[in-house]
Amino acid sequence: MATALDRPDHSPAFKSRRTQNWLALGVTYAAMYMARYNFPLANKALSDAYGWDKTQVGTIITTATLLYGISALFNGPIADRFGGRRAMLIGAGGAFVFNLLFGLGAYLGVLGTGGVLLAYFATVWTLNMYFQSYSALSLIKVNSGWFHVSERGVFSAIFGSMIQSGRFLVFLLLGAPFVAALPWQWKFFIPAGVVAIMWLFTFRVVKDTPKDAGLPEFDPQDATSGDTEKITFGYVARKVFTNPIAITIAVAEFCTGLVRGGFEQWFPRYMQEVQHLELTNPIFQKNALIIVGAGIIGAFVAGYMSDKVFGHRRPPVAFLGYVLQVVCLFVVWRAPSMELVILAFVVNSLAISMVHSMLSGTASMDFGGKRAAASAAGMFDGMQYIGQSFVGVGMGWLLDTYGWTAWGPSMMGFSALGAILMMFLWNARPKAGGAH
């Protein structure tokens, strides 16, 4: 039998079926990301259309991301019990419906342009984010049964690439001149259509385990290998929510979320208001795509370093990502020139992707194990989005009150704290039957 660090020799049939599985599931996940990160491109447009300040628009971000974070904590055990495929179908269905309803809000003139309309948008976007909370944990749940521990650094690159592909679609399709010229609501109608198409692919192609696809049983040799206990809420709670390593990662992911959300939700508006670049400006469009590309590279760099340099350990790679974030946010704070700020944005995107792919994408499988991977992913991703909830109304108020010079410094300390936490977990690896 292979040890936990030996890469298994898969059959061609296994490799082919696994590729079909993660490709369909991954593109569905990317489509859902498109239906989530379309909001930053409409941030300023909502203010322009309805006269709302940053704090009011930030209210939509806060309520939505807070519910995402709380929901992920509870939806993880649900996905562990009922399967990642079913959970992804639920999530994608909801994302389609509520992106459509958000766009239709543009035609609800009967609600006026004040608090009632703002409440409608906040409610609809919050419901979208509830269903979005199924996405990452569903992807991780399914793939935890298809990837051995020794292959999961490679998987982290796939996971990170799918995330960035969703953001790439946002800037490529929604930032295209012909779409940018359309009313803001089309930034929600188009993603809704893409998600609907990918829902069908997931339904037709994805299987939860190799056995479900007609292949032999496969043991990924992770933290729950060898367990035969029935998967109940009590079981996953013991495996994940009382595990000191998992708890430490969850605290770090709160920091990740605050920095990631503070950057991704607000940088398009920063470029519009500080650098005076409209979304249709070729400089903005080119560099937005470069920023997304850096995120893809970051995921591959993280996966390679984890498997080849650090012996399948995830925390050392996350530590390096956090340190890079501190450096980049310092540059953004000092803002010596637009060129250096854009370079800092690019490297920061790479660094955020390194951390996210290692912790949410890979450590959740390692320390949750195949049987509790969705619960671990829900815990990590949930804490990340609870962190992001602070950069909605909180960041909006900060920017309204102190201006954009407060943006970079407000996030630096959280990146530093994440780096410190990863130092405590430097040598952590999963062992069959439990995480150590």
C-alpha positions, 0 to 999 in steps of 0.5 A: 500500500502506498504511504501518505506521501507516495503519489498513486499510479492511476489508470488511464480510465481514472485520470480521464474520468477525474478530468471530466469531473473536475473540469465540469465542476470547476467551470461551474465554480468559475461561473458562480464566481463570475456571479459573485465578483460582478458586484465590484464592477457595479459598485460605483454605478449603483452610487451614480444611479441612486445617489448612494454613498460608499457606506450605503453600497457597503451595506449590501456587501456586509449583509451578503458576505456575513450571511455567506460566512455563517451559512458556510459553517452550517452548509459544510456538514450538510454537503458532507452528509448529502454529497458535493454534487447535490450541494453544487446544484443547489448553490448554482440554482440559487445563484442563477435566480438571485443574480437575475432578480438583482438585475431586475431591480433596475426596473422596480421604479415603484420602490423609489431610489432610497432605503426601500430599494437599497433593502431590496438589493441587499436582501437579494444579494444576501440570498445570492451569497447564501447559495454561493456559500455552497460552491467552494465546499461542494467543489472541495467535497467532491475532489477530496474523494478523487485526489490523494494527499500527495496530489493536492498541491496540484489540486490547489493550482486547479482550485485557484485557477478556477477561482481566477477564471471566474474573475477573468470572465468578469473582466473579460466579458463584463468589462468588454466595451459592448457590455460596459456600454449597457446598463449596469443590470447586464452585469448580473443578467449575463452571469446568471445565464452562464451559471444556468448553462453550467448547472446543466453540465454539472448535473450531467457529468459530475460524480461524487466519488470514483465508485459512483462513476463505475470505478474501483474504490479509492483511498486518498489517505487523508485525515479520515482514511480508515474511518467507518463511523457514520457521517453525522453532524457530531462526527464532523464536529469532532473531526473539524470544529474541535481540531486545534489545527483547523481552528488556527487555520480558521482564524487565519482565514478570517484575516485572509477574508478581510484582506481579500475582500478589502482588495477585491471589492474596492480596487475597481472603485479605487482605480476609478476615483483615485487613478481616474480610470473608467472601467472601459479605459484600456489601461484598466482593462489590461491591468485588471486581466493581468491582476487576475492572471497573477492570481492564476500564477499564484495558485500554481506557484503555491501548489508547486512549492507545497509539493516540491519544496515543503514536502506537501505542507501548506502553512509555509506557502501561506506564510509567504503569501501573507508576507507578500501581502504586507509588502504590497499593501504598504506600497498601495498605502504610500502610492508612489506612482500609478505604475507601482500601485498597479504592480502592487495590485498584481503581486497582491493578487498572486499572494492572496491566491497563494494563501486561499488555494493552500488553506481553503482549497487544500488544507480543508481536504487534508485536515477535514479528510474525504469524509469531513472535507466540506465541513472543514471547507465551510469552516475555513471559507465561512470564517473568510467571508465573515472577515470580508463582511467587515470590509463592506459597510466598515470599509465604506465608512472608513473611505467616506470618513478618511479617504483612500489613504486609509485603505491599504493600512486598514488591511496590513495588520491582518496579513501580518497576523495570518503570517504569525499563525502560519508559523505556529503550524509550520510543520502540520501535516494530516495523518490517517485517522486524524490531523496532527 
